Amino acid sequence: MISKVLSGAVLAGLLLSVSAPIVAYAEDAAPKTKADCKKAKGTWDKATKTCTVKK
């Protein structure tokens, strides 16, 4: 019984450690250049040099 709980905890930890960087990259995937912003149909802010894409 304890081995099943332990293996489940190890598996959950492994899945969390693999999925965390993927989620972080997805949030940081905003366009970085004016051309990329235009392709994403966003609004480029010249002052802050950032793109705002409506979801």
C-alpha positions as CSV (number, residue, x, y, z in Angstrom):
1,M,0.0,0.0,0.0
2,I,2.7,2.5,0.9
3,S,4.6,1.7,-2.3
4,K,1.5,2.7,-4.4
5,V,1.2,6.0,-2.5
6,L,4.9,6.7,-2.9
7,S,4.9,5.8,-6.6
8,G,1.9,8.1,-7.1
9,A,3.6,10.9,-5.3
10,V,6.7,10.5,-7.4
11,L,4.7,10.4,-10.6
12,A,2.8,13.5,-9.7
13,G,6.0,15.3,-8.9
14,L,7.5,14.3,-12.2
15,L,4.4,15.4,-14.2
16,L,4.4,18.8,-12.3
17,S,8.1,19.4,-13.0
18,V,7.6,18.7,-16.7
19,S,4.4,20.7,-17.1
20,A,5.6,23.9,-15.2
21,P,8.0,25.1,-17.9
22,I,5.5,24.5,-20.6
23,V,2.9,26.7,-18.9
24,A,5.5,29.4,-18.2
25,Y,6.5,29.5,-21.8
26,A,2.9,29.7,-23.0
27,E,2.3,32.8,-20.9
28,D,5.5,34.4,-22.1
29,A,4.8,33.7,-25.8
30,A,3.6,37.3,-26.5
31,P,5.0,38.8,-29.7
32,K,8.3,40.7,-29.1
33,T,8.6,42.7,-32.3
34,K,6.3,45.0,-34.2
35,A,6.2,42.6,-37.2
36,D,5.2,39.7,-35.0
37,C,2.6,41.8,-33.3
38,K,1.1,42.7,-36.7
39,K,1.0,39.0,-37.6
40,A,-0.8,38.2,-34.4
41,K,-3.3,41.1,-35.1
42,G,-2.3,42.9,-32.0
43,T,-1.7,46.6,-31.1
44,W,1.9,47.7,-30.9
45,D,2.7,50.3,-28.2
46,K,5.7,52.4,-29.4
47,A,6.4,53.9,-25.9
48,T,6.8,50.6,-24.1
49,K,7.7,48.5,-27.2
50,T,5.1,45.8,-26.3
51,C,2.3,44.1,-28.1
52,T,-1.2,43.8,-26.8
53,V,-3.2,40.9,-28.3
54,K,-6.8,40.6,-27.4
55,K,-7.8,37.0,-26.7
